[in-house]
Amino acid sequence: MSVGLFNYWIVVFLMMAGLYIVVSRGNLVKKIVGLNIFQVSVFMLYISMGKVHGGTAPIVADGAVLYTNPIPSVLILTAIVVGVATTAVGLSLVVRIYEAYGTIEEDEINAGDEVS
């Protein structure tokens, strides 16, 4: 395994772990955690693609020839804010579902809906 591609292996591992958690777990909080793990893998992918080896911060200075692109970092900062907000909304929905059904297990919620 090449050291230069190590970050992509981590991204793929986190992405598959997050997807597995979302698909295999019935607990709604665990599903949200799986989505967050998946989201972090996408963040890491964009940040690692935006890094230029030997590049400096995009500030004009004497002797600087190669600059790192700031756009991926700015986009990821915005995505982190949106991710935190959607996680908060998801967790508030889980709390509301728990108040309505008395459980956060997906199978028990579906069984309760079929009986009603």
C-alpha positions in Angstrom: 0.0 0.0 0.0 1.4 3.3 -1.0 1.7 6.0 1.7 0.6 8.6 -0.8 -2.8 7.0 -1.1 -3.3 6.3 2.6 -5.8 9.1 3.0 -8.0 7.6 0.3 -8.0 4.2 2.1 -9.1 5.9 5.3 -11.9 7.7 3.4 -13.1 4.5 1.8 -13.0 2.7 5.2 -15.0 5.5 6.9 -17.4 5.7 4.1 -18.1 2.0 4.1 -18.3 1.9 7.9 -20.8 4.7 7.9 -22.9 3.1 5.2 -22.8 -0.2 7.0 -24.0 1.4 10.3 -26.9 3.1 8.5 -28.0 -0.1 6.7 -27.5 -2.6 9.5 -28.7 -0.8 12.6 -32.4 -0.3 13.6 -31.7 2.3 16.3 -32.3 5.8 15.0 -29.5 7.4 17.0 -27.1 4.8 15.6 -28.3 5.6 12.1 -27.5 9.3 12.7 -24.1 8.4 14.0 -23.5 6.3 10.8 -24.6 9.3 8.6 -22.1 11.5 10.5 -19.3 9.0 10.0 -20.1 8.9 6.3 -20.2 12.7 6.2 -16.8 13.0 7.8 -15.4 10.7 5.2 -16.6 13.0 2.4 -15.1 16.0 4.3 -11.7 14.2 4.5 -11.9 13.4 0.8 -12.4 17.0 -0.2 -9.8 18.3 2.2 -7.2 15.8 1.0 -7.9 16.6 -2.6 -7.4 20.3 -2.0 -4.0 19.9 -0.4 -1.1 20.8 -2.7 2.2 19.2 -1.6 4.7 22.0 -1.0 2.0 24.7 -1.4 1.7 27.6 1.0 -1.4 29.5 2.3 -2.9 31.6 -0.5 -1.3 34.8 0.8 1.0 36.7 -1.5 4.5 36.6 -0.1 8.0 36.9 -1.5 9.4 33.6 -2.7 6.1 31.7 -2.7 5.5 30.1 -6.0 3.0 27.3 -5.3 -0.3 28.0 -3.4 -2.9 25.6 -1.9 -6.4 26.1 -3.2 -8.6 27.6 -0.4 -11.9 26.7 -2.0 -12.2 23.1 -0.7 -11.5 24.2 2.8 -14.1 27.0 2.6 -16.7 24.6 1.2 -16.0 22.1 4.0 -16.4 24.7 6.7 -19.8 25.5 5.3 -20.6 21.8 5.0 -19.6 21.2 8.7 -22.1 23.9 9.8 -24.8 22.4 7.7 -23.9 18.9 9.0 -24.2 20.1 12.6 -27.6 21.7 11.9 -29.0 18.6 10.2 -27.7 16.4 12.9 -29.5 18.6 15.5 -32.7 18.4 13.5 -32.3 14.6 13.1 -31.8 14.2 16.9 -34.7 16.4 17.7 -36.9 14.2 15.4 -35.6 11.1 17.2 -36.7 12.7 20.5 -40.1 13.5 19.1 -40.4 9.9 17.7 -39.5 8.6 21.1 -42.2 10.7 22.8 -44.8 9.5 20.3 -43.9 5.8 20.1 -41.9 5.1 23.3 -39.0 3.6 21.4 -36.3 4.6 18.9 -36.0 1.1 17.3 -37.1 1.1 13.7 -38.7 -2.4 13.8 -40.8 -1.6 16.9 -42.0 1.7 15.3 -43.1 -0.1 12.1 -44.8 -2.8 14.2 -46.7 -0.2 16.1 -47.9 1.5 12.9 -49.1 -1.8 11.5 -51.2 -2.6 14.6 -52.9 0.9 14.7 
